[in-house]
Amino acid sequence: MLALLTVKAFLAGDLEGLVALYAPDATVYPPGPPTEARGSAAIRKVMGDFMQQFTVREFRIVDATYETAGDLSVGWGRWVLVGVPKGGGEPVRLEARFTSVAKEFGSKWLFISDHASLNPPAAQQ
């Protein structure tokens, strides 16, 4: 469910909706240069910086697997995102692998850890 809400928030450009999917002390490791965003303010900044640069035209979760035990759930797979630079230019396609951990707080599931890494470039032959 959180994956679908994440897709919906990115496609809508809904920064606050996206941040609301994370526990207040969650940690996000976004794709790209090594960085870490810990807590709502830092997550809002890293996600907001991306949303200021790009309009997301496509976002799909691919080959995802989820396992839940008690109040914890882990998911892994891949995602594909196509963003159009707000300053103009050609669309950018990002493909990444992800691993996320969610925890149930009462009747609400929230991410507590979210890690994505861009797929390495294909080897030249």
N, CA and C atoms as an extended XYZ file, in Angstrom:
375
Properties=species:S:1:pos:R:3:atomname:S:1:resname:S:1:resid:I:1 pbc="F F F"
N         0.815       -1.202        0.000 N   MET     1
C         0.000        0.000        0.000 CA  MET     1
C         0.858        1.266        0.000 C   MET     1
N         1.936        1.272        0.816 N   LEU     2
C         2.795        2.454        0.846 CA  LEU     2
C         3.437        2.712       -0.513 C   LEU     2
N         3.784        1.652       -1.231 N   ALA     3
C         4.389        1.825       -2.560 CA  ALA     3
C         3.423        2.540       -3.497 C   ALA     3
N         2.158        2.149       -3.474 N   LEU     4
C         1.169        2.802       -4.339 CA  LEU     4
C         0.956        4.258       -3.946 C   LEU     4
N         0.961        4.526       -2.649 N   LEU     5
C         0.817        5.907       -2.183 CA  LEU     5
C         2.032        6.752       -2.555 C   LEU     5
N         3.201        6.132       -2.551 N   THR     6
C         4.420        6.827       -2.970 CA  THR     6
C         4.323        7.214       -4.441 C   THR     6
N         3.923        6.282       -5.282 N   VAL     7
C         3.751        6.553       -6.713 CA  VAL     7
C         2.761        7.694       -6.906 C   VAL     7
N         1.630        7.605       -6.219 N   LYS     8
C         0.586        8.636       -6.350 CA  LYS     8
C         1.112       10.017       -5.948 C   LYS     8
N         1.851       10.090       -4.846 N   ALA     9
C         2.379       11.373       -4.373 CA  ALA     9
C         3.391       11.956       -5.360 C   ALA     9
N         4.299       11.122       -5.876 N   PHE    10
C         5.274       11.616       -6.856 CA  PHE    10
C         4.579       12.128       -8.106 C   PHE    10
N         3.614       11.375       -8.633 N   LEU    11
C         2.927       11.782       -9.857 CA  LEU    11
C         2.131       13.071       -9.661 C   LEU    11
N         1.623       13.277       -8.448 N   ALA    12
C         0.856       14.484       -8.150 CA  ALA    12
C         1.748       15.655       -7.746 C   ALA    12
N         3.041       15.407       -7.559 N   GLY    13
C         3.926       16.465       -7.062 CA  GLY    13
C         3.569       16.858       -5.645 C   GLY    13
N         3.048       15.909       -4.869 N   ASP    14
C         2.542       16.153       -3.520 CA  ASP    14
C         3.635       15.889       -2.480 C   ASP    14
N         4.458       16.890       -2.223 N   LEU    15
C         5.564       16.744       -1.289 CA  LEU    15
C         5.082       16.385        0.113 C   LEU    15
N         4.082       17.069        0.613 N   GLU    16
C         3.609       16.799        1.980 CA  GLU    16
C         2.976       15.412        2.079 C   GLU    16
N         2.278       14.983        1.034 N   GLY    17
C         1.725       13.635        1.010 CA  GLY    17
C         2.825       12.591        1.031 C   GLY    17
N         3.920       12.876        0.342 N   LEU    18
C         5.059       11.959        0.317 CA  LEU    18
C         5.726       11.898        1.690 C   LEU    18
N         5.991       13.023        2.285 N   VAL    19
C         6.642       13.066        3.604 CA  VAL    19
C         5.777       12.380        4.655 C   VAL    19
N         4.462       12.462        4.521 N   ALA    20
C         3.548       11.847        5.489 CA  ALA    20
C         3.610       10.318        5.476 C   ALA    20
N         4.251        9.734        4.469 N   LEU    21
C         4.377        8.274        4.396 CA  LEU    21
C         5.547        7.753        5.239 C   LEU    21
N         6.310        8.662        5.826 N   TYR    22
C         7.495        8.305        6.607 CA  TYR    22
C         7.284        8.607        8.088 C   TYR    22
N         7.789        7.724        8.942 N   ALA    23
C         7.776        7.984       10.376 CA  ALA    23
C         8.614        9.241       10.642 C   ALA    23
N         8.306        9.978       11.711 N   PRO    24
C         9.040       11.214       11.996 CA  PRO    24
C        10.555       11.027       12.125 C   PRO    24
N        11.004        9.842       12.517 N   ASP    25
C        12.444        9.599       12.673 CA  ASP    25
C        12.991        8.654       11.598 C   ASP    25
N        12.282        8.522       10.493 N   ALA    26
C        12.695        7.630        9.403 CA  ALA    26
C        14.008        8.099        8.779 C   ALA    26
N        14.670        7.167        8.108 N   THR    27
C        15.897        7.467        7.370 CA  THR    27
C        15.681        7.115        5.908 C   THR    27
N        16.058        8.047        5.035 N   VAL    28
C        15.976        7.836        3.593 CA  VAL    28
C        17.389        7.949        3.022 C   VAL    28
N        17.733        6.969        2.204 N   TYR    29
C        18.974        7.001        1.433 CA  TYR    29
C        18.559        7.130       -0.025 C   TYR    29
N        18.481        8.375       -0.547 N   PRO    30
C        18.013        8.556       -1.920 CA  PRO    30
C        19.076        8.114       -2.934 C   PRO    30
N        18.645        7.850       -4.176 N   PRO    31
C        19.625        7.479       -5.199 CA  PRO    31
C        20.530        8.658       -5.519 C   PRO    31
N        21.640        8.359       -6.118 N   GLY    32
C        22.564        9.420       -6.502 CA  GLY    32
C        23.732        9.498       -5.545 C   GLY    32
N        24.301       10.687       -5.422 N   PRO    33
C        25.476       10.836       -4.555 CA  PRO    33
C        25.150       10.373       -3.138 C   PRO    33
N        26.138        9.826       -2.464 N   PRO    34
C        25.878        9.352       -1.098 CA  PRO    34
C        25.316       10.472       -0.237 C   PRO    34
N        24.165       10.206        0.332 N   THR    35
C        23.522       11.167        1.214 CA  THR    35
C        22.570       10.402        2.111 C   THR    35
N        22.182       11.013        3.172 N   GLU    36
C        21.241       10.418        4.109 CA  GLU    36
C        20.318       11.515        4.588 C   GLU    36
N        19.039       11.219        4.640 N   ALA    37
C        18.051       12.150        5.176 CA  ALA    37
C        17.388       11.457        6.355 C   ALA    37
N        17.587       12.003        7.540 N   ARG    38
C        17.035       11.395        8.749 CA  ARG    38
C        16.041       12.370        9.383 C   ARG    38
N        14.800       11.940        9.511 N   GLY    39
C        13.764       12.770       10.105 CA  GLY    39
C        12.963       13.524        9.066 C   GLY    39
N        11.781       13.950        9.469 N   SER    40
C        10.836       14.580        8.538 CA  SER    40
C        11.394       15.800        7.823 C   SER    40
N        12.089       16.686        8.547 N   ALA    41
C        12.607       17.904        7.916 CA  ALA    41
C        13.630       17.572        6.837 C   ALA    41
N        14.527       16.638        7.126 N   ALA    42
C        15.551       16.265        6.144 CA  ALA    42
C        14.927       15.533        4.954 C   ALA    42
N        13.941       14.684        5.216 N   ILE    43
C        13.259       13.983        4.130 CA  ILE    43
C        12.518       14.984        3.257 C   ILE    43
N        11.844       15.947        3.874 N   ARG    44
C        11.143       16.993        3.117 CA  ARG    44
C        12.131       17.755        2.229 C   ARG    44
N        13.321       18.051        2.752 N   LYS    45
C        14.317       18.794        1.977 CA  LYS    45
C        14.799       17.991        0.775 C   LYS    45
N        15.201       16.736        0.990 N   VAL    46
C        15.747       15.961       -0.123 CA  VAL    46
C        14.670       15.668       -1.176 C   VAL    46
N        13.470       15.341       -0.744 N   MET    47
C        12.386       15.082       -1.697 CA  MET    47
C        11.950       16.384       -2.375 C   MET    47
N        11.894       17.456       -1.596 N   GLY    48
C        11.507       18.757       -2.141 CA  GLY    48
C        12.499       19.269       -3.168 C   GLY    48
N        13.799       19.074       -2.905 N   ASP    49
C        14.816       19.486       -3.878 CA  ASP    49
C        14.596       18.776       -5.209 C   ASP    49
N        14.288       17.475       -5.148 N   PHE    50
C        14.037       16.720       -6.377 CA  PHE    50
C        12.789       17.252       -7.074 C   PHE    50
N        11.722       17.461       -6.318 N   MET    51
C        10.459       17.913       -6.914 CA  MET    51
C        10.555       19.337       -7.463 C   MET    51
N        11.460       20.143       -6.926 N   GLN    52
C        11.667       21.482       -7.480 CA  GLN    52
C        12.358       21.422       -8.832 C   GLN    52
N        13.155       20.380       -9.054 N   GLN    53
C        13.902       20.251      -10.300 CA  GLN    53
C        13.136       19.522      -11.404 C   GLN    53
N        12.240       18.598      -11.009 N   PHE    54
C        11.585       17.736      -11.989 CA  PHE    54
C        10.083       17.640      -11.769 C   PHE    54
N         9.362       17.526      -12.872 N   THR    55
C         7.969       17.117      -12.854 CA  THR    55
C         7.966       15.639      -13.207 C   THR    55
N         7.441       14.818      -12.325 N   VAL    56
C         7.444       13.379      -12.556 CA  VAL    56
C         6.297       13.027      -13.505 C   VAL    56
N         6.641       12.451      -14.637 N   ARG    57
C         5.660       12.061      -15.651 CA  ARG    57
C         5.305       10.588      -15.570 C   ARG    57
N         6.240        9.789      -15.046 N   GLU    58
C         6.013        8.347      -14.934 CA  GLU    58
C         6.763        7.863      -13.701 C   GLU    58
N         6.119        6.973      -12.958 N   PHE    59
C         6.782        6.337      -11.817 CA  PHE    59
C         6.133        4.975      -11.642 C   PHE    59
N         6.939        3.931      -11.788 N   ARG    60
C         6.424        2.567      -11.681 CA  ARG    60
C         7.297        1.758      -10.738 C   ARG    60
N         6.657        0.925       -9.945 N   ILE    61
C         7.338       -0.063       -9.120 CA  ILE    61
C         7.377       -1.347       -9.941 C   ILE    61
N         8.555       -1.972      -10.038 N   VAL    62
C         8.740       -3.144      -10.888 CA  VAL    62
C         9.317       -4.298      -10.063 C   VAL    62
N         8.809       -5.495      -10.301 N   ASP    63
C         9.355       -6.704       -9.668 CA  ASP    63
C         9.513       -6.554       -8.155 C   ASP    63
N         8.499       -6.061       -7.500 N   ALA    64
C         8.577       -5.845       -6.052 CA  ALA    64
C         8.128       -7.082       -5.286 C   ALA    64
N         8.761       -7.295       -4.165 N   THR    65
C         8.411       -8.360       -3.235 CA  THR    65
C         8.277       -7.739       -1.855 C   THR    65
N         7.276       -8.177       -1.110 N   TYR    66
C         7.048       -7.672        0.239 CA  TYR    66
C         6.856       -8.840        1.187 C   TYR    66
N         7.447       -8.743        2.356 N   GLU    67
C         7.294       -9.745        3.411 CA  GLU    67
C         6.929       -9.004        4.690 C   GLU    67
N         5.902       -9.483        5.378 N   THR    68
C         5.443       -8.842        6.600 CA  THR    68
C         5.436       -9.853        7.730 C   THR    68
N         5.936       -9.433        8.888 N   ALA    69
C         5.908      -10.246       10.098 CA  ALA    69
C         5.584       -9.309       11.264 C   ALA    69
N         4.450       -9.528       11.860 N   GLY    70
C         4.043       -8.658       12.968 CA  GLY    70
C         3.842       -7.239       12.496 C   GLY    70
N         4.512       -6.305       13.164 N   ASP    71
C         4.337       -4.890       12.828 CA  ASP    71
C         5.456       -4.354       11.935 C   ASP    71
N         6.223       -5.256       11.309 N   LEU    72
C         7.273       -4.832       10.378 CA  LEU    72
C         7.049       -5.457        9.010 C   LEU    72
N         7.363       -4.691        7.982 N   SER    73
C         7.257       -5.170        6.616 CA  SER    73
C         8.478       -4.686        5.848 C   SER    73
N         9.054       -5.564        5.061 N   VAL    74
C        10.192       -5.190        4.230 CA  VAL    74
C         9.809       -5.402        2.767 C   VAL    74
N        10.260       -4.498        1.928 N   GLY    75
C         9.996       -4.601        0.503 CA  GLY    75
C        11.273       -4.365       -0.275 C   GLY    75
N        11.378       -5.011       -1.432 N   TRP    76
C        12.526       -4.799       -2.295 CA  TRP    76
C        12.095       -5.019       -3.725 C   TRP    76
N        12.823       -4.386       -4.618 N   GLY    77
C        12.509       -4.491       -6.037 CA  GLY    77
C        13.189       -3.377       -6.798 C   GLY    77
N        12.509       -2.937       -7.839 N   ARG    78
C        13.053       -1.876       -8.683 CA  ARG    78
C        11.959       -0.841       -8.945 C   ARG    78
N        12.379        0.354       -9.307 N   TRP    79
C        11.430        1.350       -9.778 CA  TRP    79
C        12.010        2.079      -10.985 C   TRP    79
N        11.104        2.647      -11.769 N   VAL    80
C        11.462        3.441      -12.942 CA  VAL    80
C        10.738        4.768      -12.813 C   VAL    80
N        11.482        5.852      -12.976 N   LEU    81
C        10.911        7.192      -12.872 CA  LEU    81
C        11.349        7.985      -14.091 C   LEU    81
N        10.417        8.707      -14.688 N   VAL    82
C        10.728        9.626      -15.782 CA  VAL    82
C        10.336       11.014      -15.313 C   VAL    82
N        11.323       11.901      -15.278 N   GLY    83
C        11.090       13.273      -14.847 CA  GLY    83
C        11.450       14.257      -15.944 C   GLY    83
N        10.661       15.304      -16.044 N   VAL    84
C        10.927       16.363      -17.012 CA  VAL    84
C        11.530       17.534      -16.249 C   VAL    84
N        12.735       17.975      -16.627 N   PRO    85
C        13.348       19.103      -15.923 CA  PRO    85
C        12.466       20.343      -16.002 C   PRO    85
N        12.226       20.966      -14.869 N   LYS    86
C        11.373       22.154      -14.846 CA  LYS    86
C        12.029       23.339      -15.531 C   LYS    86
N        13.362       23.302      -15.654 N   GLY    87
C        14.084       24.362      -16.348 CA  GLY    87
C        14.162       24.149      -17.847 C   GLY    87
N        13.539       23.077      -18.330 N   GLY    88
C        13.569       22.759      -19.754 CA  GLY    88
C        14.572       21.647      -20.035 C   GLY    88
N        14.378       21.009      -21.131 N   GLY    89
C        15.275       19.931      -21.523 CA  GLY    89
C        14.533       18.627      -21.702 C   GLY    89
N        15.281       17.631      -22.101 N   GLU    90
C        14.730       16.313      -22.368 CA  GLU    90
C        14.380       15.589      -21.064 C   GLU    90
N        13.366       14.734      -21.106 N   PRO    91
C        13.037       13.929      -19.932 CA  PRO    91
C        14.228       13.078      -19.499 C   PRO    91
N        14.309       12.832      -18.205 N   VAL    92
C        15.363       12.021      -17.613 CA  VAL    92
C        14.719       10.745      -17.090 C   VAL    92
N        15.299        9.613      -17.457 N   ARG    93
C        14.794        8.319      -16.993 CA  ARG    93
C        15.756        7.789      -15.938 C   ARG    93
N        15.217        7.502      -14.767 N   LEU    94
C        15.999        6.927      -13.678 CA  LEU    94
C        15.467        5.526      -13.398 C   LEU    94
N        16.373        4.578      -13.266 N   GLU    95
C        16.006        3.227      -12.875 CA  GLU    95
C        16.816        2.898      -11.633 C   GLU    95
N        16.147        2.367      -10.633 N   ALA    96
C        16.824        2.107       -9.362 CA  ALA    96
C        16.326        0.827       -8.720 C   ALA    96
N        17.139        0.329       -7.819 N   ARG    97
C        16.758       -0.783       -6.940 CA  ARG    97
C        16.385       -0.161       -5.606 C   ARG    97
N        15.465       -0.802       -4.892 N   PHE    98
C        15.087       -0.257       -3.587 CA  PHE    98
C        14.946       -1.369       -2.562 C   PHE    98
N        15.142       -0.969       -1.329 N   THR    99
C        14.813       -1.780       -0.164 CA  THR    99
C        14.171       -0.829        0.832 C   THR    99
N        13.002       -1.192        1.323 N   SER   100
C        12.316       -0.325        2.292 CA  SER   100
C        11.788       -1.167        3.445 C   SER   100
N        11.733       -0.529        4.594 N   VAL   101
C        11.183       -1.159        5.789 CA  VAL   101
C        10.078       -0.253        6.308 C   VAL   101
N         8.932       -0.854        6.576 N   ALA   102
C         7.799       -0.104        7.119 CA  ALA   102
C         7.408       -0.721        8.459 C   ALA   102
N         6.815        0.117        9.291 N   LYS   103
C         6.362       -0.337       10.604 CA  LYS   103
C         4.925        0.132       10.797 C   LYS   103
N         4.145       -0.716       11.460 N   GLU   104
C         2.760       -0.360       11.751 CA  GLU   104
C         2.703        0.406       13.064 C   GLU   104
N         2.142        1.587       12.993 N   PHE   105
C         1.931        2.437       14.166 CA  PHE   105
C         0.423        2.537       14.363 C   PHE   105
N        -0.124        1.772       15.314 N   GLY   106
C        -1.579        1.708       15.459 CA  GLY   106
C        -2.147        1.016       14.240 C   GLY   106
N        -2.934        1.739       13.462 N   SER   107
C        -3.506        1.144       12.237 CA  SER   107
C        -2.882        1.746       10.981 C   SER   107
N        -1.758        2.436       11.140 N   LYS   108
C        -1.133        3.119       10.009 CA  LYS   108
C         0.284        2.590        9.786 C   LYS   108
N         0.595        2.274        8.536 N   TRP   109
C         1.931        1.840        8.173 CA  TRP   109
C         2.731        3.037        7.682 C   TRP   109
N         3.980        3.138        8.152 N   LEU   110
C         4.878        4.213        7.740 CA  LEU   110
C         6.255        3.634        7.444 C   LEU   110
N         6.935        4.233        6.483 N   PHE   111
C         8.319        3.835        6.227 CA  PHE   111
C         9.183        4.249        7.415 C   PHE   111
N        10.094        3.358        7.822 N   ILE   112
C        11.097        3.732        8.822 CA  ILE   112
C        12.490        3.764        8.187 C   ILE   112
N        12.646        3.093        7.062 N   SER   113
C        13.905        3.125        6.318 CA  SER   113
C        13.572        2.922        4.841 C   SER   113
N        14.227        3.700        4.001 N   ASP   114
C        13.966        3.635        2.565 CA  ASP   114
C        15.290        3.890        1.855 C   ASP   114
N        15.748        2.908        1.110 N   HIS   115
C        17.037        3.011        0.433 CA  HIS   115
C        16.856        2.724       -1.048 C   HIS   115
N        17.394        3.581       -1.886 N   ALA   116
C        17.354        3.367       -3.332 CA  ALA   116
C        18.743        3.611       -3.906 C   ALA   116
N        19.113        2.811       -4.873 N   SER   117
C        20.388        3.012       -5.568 CA  SER   117
C        20.143        2.893       -7.060 C   SER   117
N        20.697        3.848       -7.801 N   LEU   118
C        20.532        3.831       -9.250 CA  LEU   118
C        21.190        2.587       -9.823 C   LEU   118
N        20.546        2.011      -10.825 N   ASN   119
C        21.137        0.867      -11.513 CA  ASN   119
C        22.444        1.311      -12.159 C   ASN   119
N        23.473        0.478      -12.066 N   PRO   120
C        24.742        0.847      -12.716 CA  PRO   120
C        24.561        0.843      -14.225 C   PRO   120
N        25.349        1.645      -14.931 N   PRO   121
C        25.252        1.640      -16.396 CA  PRO   121
C        25.590        0.265      -16.950 C   PRO   121
N        24.975       -0.062      -18.059 N   ALA   122
C        25.235       -1.360      -18.697 CA  ALA   122
C        26.699       -1.410      -19.139 C   ALA   122
N        27.290       -2.566      -18.982 N   ALA   123
C        28.684       -2.748      -19.387 CA  ALA   123
C        28.809       -2.616      -20.900 C   ALA   123
N        29.826       -1.924      -21.336 N   GLN   124
C        30.060       -1.771      -22.780 CA  GLN   124
C        30.756       -3.022      -23.292 C   GLN   124
N        30.328       -3.476      -24.448 N   GLN   125
C        30.926       -4.681      -25.029 CA  GLN   125
C        31.719       -4.358      -26.255 C   GLN   125
